[in-house]
Amino acid sequence: MIDVSGLTVRRGGTTIIEGYSFDAPRGSILAVLGANGIGKTTLLETLIGVIKPESGSMVLGGRTGFVPQLFGVAFSYSVMDIVLMGRARHIGLFGSPGKADYEIARQCLDLLDIAHLEGRVYNQLSGGQRQLVLIAQALSSECDIMIMDEPCAALDYKNQDVVIRVMRTLSQDRGITILFSTHMPQHAVEIATDVLLMNGTSSFRAGKTADILNEANLSQLYRMPIGKAQFSEKDRFTYAPLFRQ
């Protein structure tokens, strides 16, 4: 679980987040939405301990894994190399991965249906494949909480669907608490039990998705009209911007 109360974060002498409070129960999925530059990445980096908060409290009830945005690496690391990096807390600073570490890494690859990529060079994979490898890396740490920075950024619709389904499975079947940032309200509609809307430094809305995610709140969040579109399938809908003509 995640419990944040009165969180204030400063960066470079500037207050980025002030007085934020929200929570995510164990096994839930919390989506963080907000405009570019509002502080989503700063919030995530604070939660994983990269940034020390100015004030407030954070309780993360379990081991935390982090899935960054897609990145390339300087060397020709294999997929297995990347996933084994998630075992660092278990291996130790000067240790080497053992048989058990390889077994856990392979289990994580198999869970995400990418075991066939084990020997491939990470930088040569597609964006969707690399994102799944980074999720496997976090899983290999045996985390209870997974924090993900825009996990579907730069992915096509098919690969977005794969990542979204994986996140749902990890939450429902493994009880992992997931917090992820996104620019796509539809992702929150599809899988989030809870949402955090970051409107400004000290302005936010947090709560259950059904209560918080609506046209009025999204229009305020993005400072432009947002409409709701209903699909023919029962209870299926999305939110979309109403671009000015």
C-alpha positions in Angstrom: 0.0 0.0 0.0 0.9 3.6 -0.4 -0.1 6.4 2.0 1.0 10.0 1.4 0.1 12.9 3.6 0.9 16.6 3.3 3.8 15.9 0.9 5.8 19.0 -0.1 8.8 18.7 -2.5 11.2 21.4 -3.6 13.6 21.1 -6.5 16.3 23.7 -7.3 14.8 26.1 -4.8 11.3 25.9 -6.4 8.4 24.2 -4.7 7.0 21.6 -7.1 4.5 19.8 -4.9 2.9 21.3 -1.8 0.6 19.5 0.6 -0.3 16.5 -1.5 -2.2 13.7 0.2 -3.4 10.4 -1.4 -3.4 6.7 -0.9 -3.4 3.4 -2.8 -4.6 0.3 -1.0 -2.7 -3.0 -1.4 -3.3 -4.5 -4.8 -4.8 -1.3 -6.3 -3.8 0.6 -9.4 -3.4 4.4 -9.0 -3.1 6.5 -12.2 -1.4 9.9 -11.9 -2.4 12.4 -14.6 -1.3 16.0 -15.2 0.0 18.4 -17.8 3.6 18.4 -19.0 5.9 20.0 -16.4 3.4 19.7 -13.5 5.6 17.5 -11.4 4.6 13.9 -12.2 8.1 12.6 -12.5 9.2 14.6 -9.5 6.5 12.9 -7.5 7.5 9.4 -8.6 11.2 10.1 -7.9 10.2 11.3 -4.4 8.3 8.1 -3.8 11.2 5.9 -4.8 13.7 7.9 -2.7 15.6 9.8 -5.4 14.4 13.1 -4.0 14.0 13.9 -0.3 10.7 15.6 0.5 10.7 19.0 2.2 7.9 17.9 4.6 5.0 15.5 4.9 5.0 11.7 5.3 5.2 8.8 2.9 4.5 5.2 3.8 5.2 2.5 1.2 4.2 -0.8 2.7 6.5 -3.1 1.0 9.5 -3.4 -1.4 9.3 -1.0 -4.3 10.2 -1.6 -7.9 10.6 1.2 -10.4 9.9 1.1 -14.2 11.4 4.2 -15.9 10.4 5.5 -19.3 11.9 3.7 -22.2 15.7 4.2 -22.5 18.7 2.9 -24.4 21.8 1.5 -22.8 25.4 2.3 -23.7 26.5 -1.3 -24.0 25.1 -4.4 -25.8 23.4 -5.8 -22.7 21.2 -8.8 -23.3 17.6 -9.0 -22.1 18.7 -11.3 -19.3 21.4 -8.8 -18.2 18.8 -6.1 -17.9 16.4 -8.2 -15.9 19.1 -9.4 -13.6 19.8 -5.8 -12.7 16.6 -5.9 -10.8 18.1 -8.5 -8.5 20.7 -6.0 -7.2 19.2 -5.7 -3.7 19.4 -9.4 -3.3 22.8 -10.0 -4.9 24.6 -7.2 -3.1 27.1 -4.6 -4.2 30.0 -6.9 -5.2 28.1 -10.1 -5.6 27.3 -12.1 -8.8 23.9 -13.5 -9.7 23.5 -17.2 -8.9 21.3 -20.0 -10.1 18.3 -18.8 -8.0 18.6 -15.3 -9.5 18.6 -16.6 -13.0 15.6 -18.8 -12.2 13.7 -15.8 -10.9 14.6 -13.7 -13.9 13.4 -16.4 -16.2 10.1 -16.7 -14.3 9.6 -13.0 -14.7 10.3 -13.2 -18.5 7.9 -16.1 -18.8 5.2 -14.3 -16.9 5.3 -11.5 -19.4 5.5 -14.0 -22.3 8.9 -12.7 -23.4 11.1 -15.7 -22.4 12.1 -16.1 -26.1 13.9 -12.7 -25.9 16.3 -13.8 -23.1 19.4 -13.8 -25.3 18.4 -10.8 -27.5 20.3 -7.5 -27.3 18.0 -5.0 -25.4 18.7 -2.0 -27.7 17.6 -4.0 -30.7 14.1 -4.7 -29.4 11.0 -2.8 -30.3 9.6 -0.2 -27.9 6.9 -2.5 -26.6 9.4 -5.4 -26.0 11.8 -3.1 -24.2 9.0 -1.8 -21.9 8.0 -5.4 -21.0 11.7 -6.1 -20.2 11.8 -3.1 -17.9 8.7 -4.5 -16.1 10.3 -7.9 -15.8 13.4 -6.1 -14.3 11.2 -4.5 -11.6 9.4 -7.8 -11.0 12.6 -9.6 -10.5 13.3 -7.5 -7.5 10.3 -9.3 -5.9 8.6 -6.0 -5.3 5.2 -5.4 -3.6 4.8 -2.0 -5.1 5.5 -1.1 -8.7 6.0 2.6 -9.7 5.9 3.2 -13.4 6.8 6.5 -15.2 4.6 6.7 -18.3 4.9 3.0 -19.1 3.0 3.4 -22.4 4.8 6.5 -23.7 5.9 6.1 -27.4 4.1 2.8 -27.7 1.6 2.0 -30.5 -1.9 0.9 -29.6 -1.1 -2.8 -29.7 1.8 -2.5 -27.4 -0.1 -0.2 -25.1 -2.8 -2.9 -24.8 -0.1 -5.5 -23.9 1.3 -3.3 -21.1 -2.1 -2.4 -19.8 -3.1 -6.1 -19.6 0.1 -6.9 -17.8 -0.5 -4.2 -15.3 -4.0 -5.5 -14.6 -2.7 -9.1 -14.2 0.0 -8.1 -11.8 -2.5 -6.2 -9.7 -5.3 -8.8 -9.7 -3.3 -12.1 -9.7 -0.2 -11.0 -7.7 -1.7 -8.3 -5.4 1.0 -5.8 -6.5 0.2 -2.2 -5.8 0.8 -0.2 -9.0 1.2 3.6 -9.3 1.8 4.9 -12.9 1.8 8.3 -14.6 0.2 8.8 -17.9 -1.1 11.4 -20.4 -3.9 9.1 -21.5 -7.1 9.3 -19.4 -8.2 6.1 -21.2 -5.5 4.1 -19.5 -7.0 5.2 -16.1 -10.5 4.4 -17.3 -9.4 0.9 -18.3 -7.4 -0.3 -15.3 -7.1 2.3 -12.5 -9.0 1.8 -9.2 -7.8 5.2 -8.0 -6.6 8.4 -9.6 -4.5 11.5 -8.7 -5.1 14.6 -10.8 -2.2 17.0 -10.5 -3.6 20.5 -11.3 -0.9 22.6 -9.8 1.7 23.0 -7.1 -0.8 22.8 -4.3 -4.0 21.9 -6.3 -4.9 18.2 -6.8 -7.8 15.8 -6.7 -7.4 12.2 -5.4 -9.8 9.4 -4.9 -11.6 6.5 -6.6 -11.6 6.6 -10.4 -15.4 6.5 -10.7 -15.7 9.6 -8.4 -12.8 11.7 -9.7 -12.4 11.0 -13.4 -15.0 13.0 -15.3 -15.3 15.6 -18.0 -15.3 18.6 -15.7 -12.2 17.5 -13.7 -10.3 16.6 -16.9 -11.2 19.8 -18.6 -9.8 21.7 -15.6 -6.7 19.5 -15.5 -5.7 20.1 -19.1 -7.2 23.6 -19.4 -9.3 22.7 -22.5 -12.6 21.0 -23.2 -12.6 17.3 -22.6 -15.6 15.2 -23.8 -16.9 11.7 -23.0 -17.5 9.3 -25.8 -19.6 6.2 -25.3 -18.9 3.1 -27.3 -21.5 0.6 -28.5 -20.3 -2.0 -26.0 -22.0 -1.8 -22.7 -20.2 0.4 -20.1 -17.3 1.1 -22.4 -16.3 4.8 -22.9 -13.3 7.1 -23.3 -12.4 10.7 -22.8 -11.1 12.8 -25.7 -10.1 16.5 -26.2 -12.5 18.7 -28.1 -9.9 20.6 -30.1 -10.8 24.2 -30.9 -11.7 25.0 -34.5 
